[in-house]
Amino acid sequence: MGLIAFLVFFLVLAGSIFIHELGHFIAARMAKIEVEEFGFGLPPKALTLFKWQGTEFTLNWIPLGGFVRPKGENDPNVPDGLSAANPWKRLGVLFAGPVMNLLTAVVVFSLIVGMSGIAVPGSVIIGDVQEQSPAFEAGLVSGDVIRSINGQPVSEVSQVRGLIYENLDTPVSIVVERNGAEQTLSVVPLSSRAEQGAMGVVLQTPTRPATLGESFVGGATITGAYIVGLLSLPVMLVRGLINPEEARMVGLVGMYGMFSEAVERDTETRQLAEAASASGQSAPMPSNYTLALFGMISVSLGVFNLLPIPALDGGRILFTMPEILFRRRIPYRLENVINGVAFLLLIGLMLLINLRDVIDPVDVSNLFR
């Protein structure tokens, strides 16, 4: 499982960065700006794969993502180069990378909606039961439909959660429908498990197949929600709506831990679904946590690169605005110095984040439970 998780993590991260650079490449070519090199991986260069229409496609030693090197990227004195192009063309090239990441997120989340279906309100299904949990000990199984709790009919997940957490450490009578017959079970939700789930179940709403249009709208909606969530994190942190640990930035080590947990959970739920289907029982919906992480990373890359920070696409966009608004360009040498210093600072920040991941690892044990 470790090797599979590593390969998935590597492919998702490298693929996300490659898609970002591909956006820059396509936009540059559409603007008739020559791209001198499109690198697979990061320098130093290992070998040249081929050349096409003036672009050298290279394979580099650090196997992570990729990069594009437009002609005259930082020097407006190079004719027909990126820096010499009019500001609108430069904006198009700069925006293209983050936009590709966000479009990728829409596609990924649309796939998840298409596979998961559209929720049909009216009943609550137990999608998964943790081993050695109160629900497991009481005999609840995946596919059970919860009809009532302590004699009160329930039809929404929020109702079930509310009644469970109102009765912590107290026996709760739950009526479930299983294979067409109703059963009454007694469960004791534990306050000691409140953070990971007092009963130890995953609650779901029944679904129906999604149309292509519904999948796309759902994918775009989820992407938009993640964008808003990321941008509102600082405000929520200042207002005390979330604790600092929830807004913690993670590096490669932390992300690998998340992918390991996601791949493990996706594998488990698919095995449970296959076993239930083979025995003729109602098969629970397999999870798609790995795909969801792919979508989240795509959103994060897109949003982060649009932040007005020098060295990032957003910072370069900011440097372009005076030329559009006031017809005056910031001296390119000053811009290059600021971007260079900012790049070194960002590298330092990344190293610190990854160092913290090693010293104080992110707890992912219950991230997808």
Contacts in CASP RR format, 6 or more apart in sequence:
PFRMAT RR
TARGET T0000
AUTHOR 0000-0000-0000
METHOD contacts of the structure
MODEL  1
MGLIAFLVFFLVLAGSIFIHELGHFIAARMAKIEVEEFGFGLPPKALTLF
KWQGTEFTLNWIPLGGFVRPKGENDPNVPDGLSAANPWKRLGVLFAGPVM
NLLTAVVVFSLIVGMSGIAVPGSVIIGDVQEQSPAFEAGLVSGDVIRSIN
GQPVSEVSQVRGLIYENLDTPVSIVVERNGAEQTLSVVPLSSRAEQGAMG
VVLQTPTRPATLGESFVGGATITGAYIVGLLSLPVMLVRGLINPEEARMV
GLVGMYGMFSEAVERDTETRQLAEAASASGQSAPMPSNYTLALFGMISVS
LGVFNLLPIPALDGGRILFTMPEILFRRRIPYRLENVINGVAFLLLIGLM
LLINLRDVIDPVDVSNLFR
1 260 0 8 1.000
1 263 0 8 1.000
1 264 0 8 1.000
1 267 0 8 1.000
2 260 0 8 1.000
4 263 0 8 1.000
5 256 0 8 1.000
5 257 0 8 1.000
5 259 0 8 1.000
5 260 0 8 1.000
5 263 0 8 1.000
5 264 0 8 1.000
6 256 0 8 1.000
8 259 0 8 1.000
8 263 0 8 1.000
8 290 0 8 1.000
9 255 0 8 1.000
9 256 0 8 1.000
9 259 0 8 1.000
9 260 0 8 1.000
10 63 0 8 1.000
10 64 0 8 1.000
12 259 0 8 1.000
12 290 0 8 1.000
12 293 0 8 1.000
12 294 0 8 1.000
12 297 0 8 1.000
13 64 0 8 1.000
13 65 0 8 1.000
13 252 0 8 1.000
13 255 0 8 1.000
13 297 0 8 1.000
14 41 0 8 1.000
14 63 0 8 1.000
14 64 0 8 1.000
14 65 0 8 1.000
14 66 0 8 1.000
15 65 0 8 1.000
16 65 0 8 1.000
16 101 0 8 1.000
16 104 0 8 1.000
16 294 0 8 1.000
16 297 0 8 1.000
16 298 0 8 1.000
16 301 0 8 1.000
17 64 0 8 1.000
17 65 0 8 1.000
17 66 0 8 1.000
17 301 0 8 1.000
18 40 0 8 1.000
18 65 0 8 1.000
18 66 0 8 1.000
19 97 0 8 1.000
19 100 0 8 1.000
19 101 0 8 1.000
19 104 0 8 1.000
19 298 0 8 1.000
20 97 0 8 1.000
20 98 0 8 1.000
20 100 0 8 1.000
20 101 0 8 1.000
20 301 0 8 1.000
20 302 0 8 1.000
20 305 0 8 1.000
21 38 0 8 1.000
21 39 0 8 1.000
21 65 0 8 1.000
21 66 0 8 1.000
21 67 0 8 1.000
21 68 0 8 1.000
21 97 0 8 1.000
22 97 0 8 1.000
22 100 0 8 1.000
23 96 0 8 1.000
23 97 0 8 1.000
23 99 0 8 1.000
23 100 0 8 1.000
24 68 0 8 1.000
24 70 0 8 1.000
24 93 0 8 1.000
24 94 0 8 1.000
24 96 0 8 1.000
24 97 0 8 1.000
25 35 0 8 1.000
25 38 0 8 1.000
25 55 0 8 1.000
25 68 0 8 1.000
26 96 0 8 1.000
27 92 0 8 1.000
27 93 0 8 1.000
27 95 0 8 1.000
27 96 0 8 1.000
27 97 0 8 1.000
28 34 0 8 1.000
28 35 0 8 1.000
28 68 0 8 1.000
28 70 0 8 1.000
28 82 0 8 1.000
28 93 0 8 1.000
29 35 0 8 1.000
29 53 0 8 1.000
31 85 0 8 1.000
31 89 0 8 1.000
31 92 0 8 1.000
31 93 0 8 1.000
32 80 0 8 1.000
33 70 0 8 1.000
33 71 0 8 1.000
33 80 0 8 1.000
33 81 0 8 1.000
33 82 0 8 1.000
33 85 0 8 1.000
33 89 0 8 1.000
33 93 0 8 1.000
34 54 0 8 1.000
34 55 0 8 1.000
34 70 0 8 1.000
34 71 0 8 1.000
34 80 0 8 1.000
34 81 0 8 1.000
35 54 0 8 1.000
35 55 0 8 1.000
35 68 0 8 1.000
35 69 0 8 1.000
35 70 0 8 1.000
35 71 0 8 1.000
36 54 0 8 1.000
36 55 0 8 1.000
36 56 0 8 1.000
36 69 0 8 1.000
36 70 0 8 1.000
36 71 0 8 1.000
37 55 0 8 1.000
37 56 0 8 1.000
37 57 0 8 1.000
37 58 0 8 1.000
37 67 0 8 1.000
37 68 0 8 1.000
37 69 0 8 1.000
38 55 0 8 1.000
38 56 0 8 1.000
38 57 0 8 1.000
38 58 0 8 1.000
38 66 0 8 1.000
38 67 0 8 1.000
38 68 0 8 1.000
38 69 0 8 1.000
39 45 0 8 1.000
39 57 0 8 1.000
39 58 0 8 1.000
39 59 0 8 1.000
39 60 0 8 1.000
39 66 0 8 1.000
39 67 0 8 1.000
39 68 0 8 1.000
39 69 0 8 1.000
40 49 0 8 1.000
40 57 0 8 1.000
40 58 0 8 1.000
40 59 0 8 1.000
40 60 0 8 1.000
40 65 0 8 1.000
40 66 0 8 1.000
41 59 0 8 1.000
41 60 0 8 1.000
41 61 0 8 1.000
41 62 0 8 1.000
41 63 0 8 1.000
41 64 0 8 1.000
41 65 0 8 1.000
41 66 0 8 1.000
41 67 0 8 1.000
42 60 0 8 1.000
42 61 0 8 1.000
42 62 0 8 1.000
42 64 0 8 1.000
42 65 0 8 1.000
42 66 0 8 1.000
42 67 0 8 1.000
43 60 0 8 1.000
43 61 0 8 1.000
43 62 0 8 1.000
43 67 0 8 1.000
44 60 0 8 1.000
44 61 0 8 1.000
44 62 0 8 1.000
45 58 0 8 1.000
45 59 0 8 1.000
45 60 0 8 1.000
45 61 0 8 1.000
46 58 0 8 1.000
46 59 0 8 1.000
46 60 0 8 1.000
46 61 0 8 1.000
47 58 0 8 1.000
47 59 0 8 1.000
48 56 0 8 1.000
48 57 0 8 1.000
48 58 0 8 1.000
48 59 0 8 1.000
49 57 0 8 1.000
49 58 0 8 1.000
49 59 0 8 1.000
50 57 0 8 1.000
51 57 0 8 1.000
60 66 0 8 1.000
70 81 0 8 1.000
70 82 0 8 1.000
70 93 0 8 1.000
71 78 0 8 1.000
71 80 0 8 1.000
71 81 0 8 1.000
71 82 0 8 1.000
72 78 0 8 1.000
72 81 0 8 1.000
72 82 0 8 1.000
72 83 0 8 1.000
72 84 0 8 1.000
73 81 0 8 1.000
73 82 0 8 1.000
73 83 0 8 1.000
74 83 0 8 1.000
74 332 0 8 1.000
74 335 0 8 1.000
74 336 0 8 1.000
74 339 0 8 1.000
75 83 0 8 1.000
75 84 0 8 1.000
75 332 0 8 1.000
76 83 0 8 1.000
76 84 0 8 1.000
76 329 0 8 1.000
76 332 0 8 1.000
77 84 0 8 1.000
78 84 0 8 1.000
82 90 0 8 1.000
82 93 0 8 1.000
83 90 0 8 1.000
83 332 0 8 1.000
85 93 0 8 1.000
87 320 0 8 1.000
87 323 0 8 1.000
87 324 0 8 1.000
88 324 0 8 1.000
90 316 0 8 1.000
90 320 0 8 1.000
91 317 0 8 1.000
91 320 0 8 1.000
91 324 0 8 1.000
94 313 0 8 1.000
94 314 0 8 1.000
94 316 0 8 1.000
94 317 0 8 1.000
94 320 0 8 1.000
95 306 0 8 1.000
95 313 0 8 1.000
95 317 0 8 1.000
97 302 0 8 1.000
97 305 0 8 1.000
97 313 0 8 1.000
98 301 0 8 1.000
98 302 0 8 1.000
98 303 0 8 1.000
98 305 0 8 1.000
98 306 0 8 1.000
98 313 0 8 1.000
98 314 0 8 1.000
99 302 0 8 1.000
101 298 0 8 1.000
101 299 0 8 1.000
101 301 0 8 1.000
101 302 0 8 1.000
101 305 0 8 1.000
102 223 0 8 1.000
102 227 0 8 1.000
102 298 0 8 1.000
102 299 0 8 1.000
102 302 0 8 1.000
102 303 0 8 1.000
104 295 0 8 1.000
104 298 0 8 1.000
105 223 0 8 1.000
105 226 0 8 1.000
105 295 0 8 1.000
105 296 0 8 1.000
105 298 0 8 1.000
105 299 0 8 1.000
106 216 0 8 1.000
106 219 0 8 1.000
106 220 0 8 1.000
106 223 0 8 1.000
108 291 0 8 1.000
108 292 0 8 1.000
108 294 0 8 1.000
108 295 0 8 1.000
108 298 0 8 1.000
109 218 0 8 1.000
109 219 0 8 1.000
109 220 0 8 1.000
109 222 0 8 1.000
109 223 0 8 1.000
109 292 0 8 1.000
109 295 0 8 1.000
110 215 0 8 1.000
110 216 0 8 1.000
110 218 0 8 1.000
110 219 0 8 1.000
110 220 0 8 1.000
111 215 0 8 1.000
111 291 0 8 1.000
112 219 0 8 1.000
112 222 0 8 1.000
112 288 0 8 1.000
112 291 0 8 1.000
112 292 0 8 1.000
113 210 0 8 1.000
113 214 0 8 1.000
113 215 0 8 1.000
113 218 0 8 1.000
113 219 0 8 1.000
113 222 0 8 1.000
114 209 0 8 1.000
114 210 0 8 1.000
114 214 0 8 1.000
114 215 0 8 1.000
115 288 0 8 1.000
116 207 0 8 1.000
116 210 0 8 1.000
116 285 0 8 1.000
116 288 0 8 1.000
117 207 0 8 1.000
117 208 0 8 1.000
117 209 0 8 1.000
117 210 0 8 1.000
118 207 0 8 1.000
118 208 0 8 1.000
118 209 0 8 1.000
118 210 0 8 1.000
118 214 0 8 1.000
119 205 0 8 1.000
119 206 0 8 1.000
119 207 0 8 1.000
120 205 0 8 1.000
120 206 0 8 1.000
120 207 0 8 1.000
120 208 0 8 1.000
121 155 0 8 1.000
121 156 0 8 1.000
121 205 0 8 1.000
122 155 0 8 1.000
122 156 0 8 1.000
122 205 0 8 1.000
122 206 0 8 1.000
123 145 0 8 1.000
123 146 0 8 1.000
123 147 0 8 1.000
123 155 0 8 1.000
123 205 0 8 1.000
123 206 0 8 1.000
124 145 0 8 1.000
124 146 0 8 1.000
124 154 0 8 1.000
124 155 0 8 1.000
124 156 0 8 1.000
124 157 0 8 1.000
124 159 0 8 1.000
124 160 0 8 1.000
124 203 0 8 1.000
124 204 0 8 1.000
124 205 0 8 1.000
125 143 0 8 1.000
125 144 0 8 1.000
125 145 0 8 1.000
125 146 0 8 1.000
125 203 0 8 1.000
125 204 0 8 1.000
125 205 0 8 1.000
125 206 0 8 1.000
125 284 0 8 1.000
126 135 0 8 1.000
126 140 0 8 1.000
126 141 0 8 1.000
126 142 0 8 1.000
126 143 0 8 1.000
126 144 0 8 1.000
126 145 0 8 1.000
126 146 0 8 1.000
126 176 0 8 1.000
126 201 0 8 1.000
126 202 0 8 1.000
126 203 0 8 1.000
126 204 0 8 1.000
126 284 0 8 1.000
127 142 0 8 1.000
127 143 0 8 1.000
127 201 0 8 1.000
127 202 0 8 1.000
127 203 0 8 1.000
127 204 0 8 1.000
127 284 0 8 1.000
127 285 0 8 1.000
128 142 0 8 1.000
128 201 0 8 1.000
128 202 0 8 1.000
128 269 0 8 1.000
128 272 0 8 1.000
128 284 0 8 1.000
128 287 0 8 1.000
129 135 0 8 1.000
129 136 0 8 1.000
129 140 0 8 1.000
129 141 0 8 1.000
129 142 0 8 1.000
129 200 0 8 1.000
129 201 0 8 1.000
129 202 0 8 1.000
130 136 0 8 1.000
130 200 0 8 1.000
130 201 0 8 1.000
130 369 0 8 1.000
133 193 0 8 1.000
133 197 0 8 1.000
133 199 0 8 1.000
133 200 0 8 1.000
133 201 0 8 1.000
134 187 0 8 1.000
134 188 0 8 1.000
134 189 0 8 1.000
134 190 0 8 1.000
134 193 0 8 1.000
134 198 0 8 1.000
134 199 0 8 1.000
134 200 0 8 1.000
135 187 0 8 1.000
135 199 0 8 1.000
135 200 0 8 1.000
135 201 0 8 1.000
136 200 0 8 1.000
138 174 0 8 1.000
138 185 0 8 1.000
138 186 0 8 1.000
138 187 0 8 1.000
138 188 0 8 1.000
139 185 0 8 1.000
140 174 0 8 1.000
140 176 0 8 1.000
140 185 0 8 1.000
140 187 0 8 1.000
140 199 0 8 1.000
140 201 0 8 1.000
141 178 0 8 1.000
141 281 0 8 1.000
142 272 0 8 1.000
142 276 0 8 1.000
142 282 0 8 1.000
142 284 0 8 1.000
143 178 0 8 1.000
143 276 0 8 1.000
143 281 0 8 1.000
143 282 0 8 1.000
143 283 0 8 1.000
143 284 0 8 1.000
144 176 0 8 1.000
144 177 0 8 1.000
144 178 0 8 1.000
145 176 0 8 1.000
145 177 0 8 1.000
145 178 0 8 1.000
146 154 0 8 1.000
146 160 0 8 1.000
146 174 0 8 1.000
146 175 0 8 1.000
146 176 0 8 1.000
146 203 0 8 1.000
147 153 0 8 1.000
147 154 0 8 1.000
147 175 0 8 1.000
147 176 0 8 1.000
147 177 0 8 1.000
147 182 0 8 1.000
148 154 0 8 1.000
148 174 0 8 1.000
148 175 0 8 1.000
149 159 0 8 1.000
149 160 0 8 1.000
149 163 0 8 1.000
149 164 0 8 1.000
149 172 0 8 1.000
149 173 0 8 1.000
149 174 0 8 1.000
149 175 0 8 1.000
150 163 0 8 1.000
150 167 0 8 1.000
150 172 0 8 1.000
150 173 0 8 1.000
151 173 0 8 1.000
151 175 0 8 1.000
152 163 0 8 1.000
154 160 0 8 1.000
154 163 0 8 1.000
156 205 0 8 1.000
157 203 0 8 1.000
157 204 0 8 1.000
157 205 0 8 1.000
160 203 0 8 1.000
161 203 0 8 1.000
163 172 0 8 1.000
164 172 0 8 1.000
164 189 0 8 1.000
164 198 0 8 1.000
164 199 0 8 1.000
165 189 0 8 1.000
165 194 0 8 1.000
165 198 0 8 1.000
167 189 0 8 1.000
168 189 0 8 1.000
168 190 0 8 1.000
168 191 0 8 1.000
168 194 0 8 1.000
168 198 0 8 1.000
169 188 0 8 1.000
169 189 0 8 1.000
169 190 0 8 1.000
169 191 0 8 1.000
170 188 0 8 1.000
170 189 0 8 1.000
171 186 0 8 1.000
171 187 0 8 1.000
171 188 0 8 1.000
172 186 0 8 1.000
172 187 0 8 1.000
172 188 0 8 1.000
172 189 0 8 1.000
173 184 0 8 1.000
173 185 0 8 1.000
173 186 0 8 1.000
174 184 0 8 1.000
174 185 0 8 1.000
174 186 0 8 1.000
174 187 0 8 1.000
175 182 0 8 1.000
175 183 0 8 1.000
175 184 0 8 1.000
176 182 0 8 1.000
176 183 0 8 1.000
176 185 0 8 1.000
177 183 0 8 1.000
179 281 0 8 1.000
179 282 0 8 1.000
187 199 0 8 1.000
189 198 0 8 1.000
189 199 0 8 1.000
190 198 0 8 1.000
191 198 0 8 1.000
193 199 0 8 1.000
193 200 0 8 1.000
195 366 0 8 1.000
196 366 0 8 1.000
196 369 0 8 1.000
197 369 0 8 1.000
200 369 0 8 1.000
202 369 0 8 1.000
204 284 0 8 1.000
204 285 0 8 1.000
207 285 0 8 1.000
223 295 0 8 1.000
223 299 0 8 1.000
224 299 0 8 1.000
226 295 0 8 1.000
226 296 0 8 1.000
226 299 0 8 1.000
227 299 0 8 1.000
227 303 0 8 1.000
230 299 0 8 1.000
230 300 0 8 1.000
230 303 0 8 1.000
231 303 0 8 1.000
233 242 0 8 1.000
233 247 0 8 1.000
234 247 0 8 1.000
236 242 0 8 1.000
236 247 0 8 1.000
237 244 0 8 1.000
237 247 0 8 1.000
248 362 0 8 1.000
249 353 0 8 1.000
250 258 0 8 1.000
250 353 0 8 1.000
250 357 0 8 1.000
250 362 0 8 1.000
251 350 0 8 1.000
251 353 0 8 1.000
251 354 0 8 1.000
251 357 0 8 1.000
252 354 0 8 1.000
252 357 0 8 1.000
253 354 0 8 1.000
253 357 0 8 1.000
253 358 0 8 1.000
253 361 0 8 1.000
254 357 0 8 1.000
254 361 0 8 1.000
254 362 0 8 1.000
254 364 0 8 1.000
255 297 0 8 1.000
257 362 0 8 1.000
257 364 0 8 1.000
258 293 0 8 1.000
258 362 0 8 1.000
258 364 0 8 1.000
258 367 0 8 1.000
259 290 0 8 1.000
259 293 0 8 1.000
260 364 0 8 1.000
261 289 0 8 1.000
261 364 0 8 1.000
261 365 0 8 1.000
261 367 0 8 1.000
261 368 0 8 1.000
262 289 0 8 1.000
262 290 0 8 1.000
262 292 0 8 1.000
262 293 0 8 1.000
262 367 0 8 1.000
262 368 0 8 1.000
263 290 0 8 1.000
265 287 0 8 1.000
265 289 0 8 1.000
265 368 0 8 1.000
265 369 0 8 1.000
266 286 0 8 1.000
266 287 0 8 1.000
266 288 0 8 1.000
266 289 0 8 1.000
266 290 0 8 1.000
269 284 0 8 1.000
269 285 0 8 1.000
269 286 0 8 1.000
269 287 0 8 1.000
270 286 0 8 1.000
272 283 0 8 1.000
272 284 0 8 1.000
272 286 0 8 1.000
273 283 0 8 1.000
273 284 0 8 1.000
273 285 0 8 1.000
273 286 0 8 1.000
274 283 0 8 1.000
276 282 0 8 1.000
276 283 0 8 1.000
276 284 0 8 1.000
277 283 0 8 1.000
287 368 0 8 1.000
289 368 0 8 1.000
304 312 0 8 1.000
305 312 0 8 1.000
305 313 0 8 1.000
305 314 0 8 1.000
306 312 0 8 1.000
306 313 0 8 1.000
306 314 0 8 1.000
306 317 0 8 1.000
307 314 0 8 1.000
307 315 0 8 1.000
308 314 0 8 1.000
308 315 0 8 1.000
308 317 0 8 1.000
308 318 0 8 1.000
309 315 0 8 1.000
309 342 0 8 1.000
309 346 0 8 1.000
310 316 0 8 1.000
310 318 0 8 1.000
310 319 0 8 1.000
310 338 0 8 1.000
310 339 0 8 1.000
310 340 0 8 1.000
310 341 0 8 1.000
310 342 0 8 1.000
310 343 0 8 1.000
311 339 0 8 1.000
311 340 0 8 1.000
311 342 0 8 1.000
311 343 0 8 1.000
311 346 0 8 1.000
312 342 0 8 1.000
312 346 0 8 1.000
315 339 0 8 1.000
316 339 0 8 1.000
319 330 0 8 1.000
319 335 0 8 1.000
322 328 0 8 1.000
322 329 0 8 1.000
322 330 0 8 1.000
323 329 0 8 1.000
323 330 0 8 1.000
END
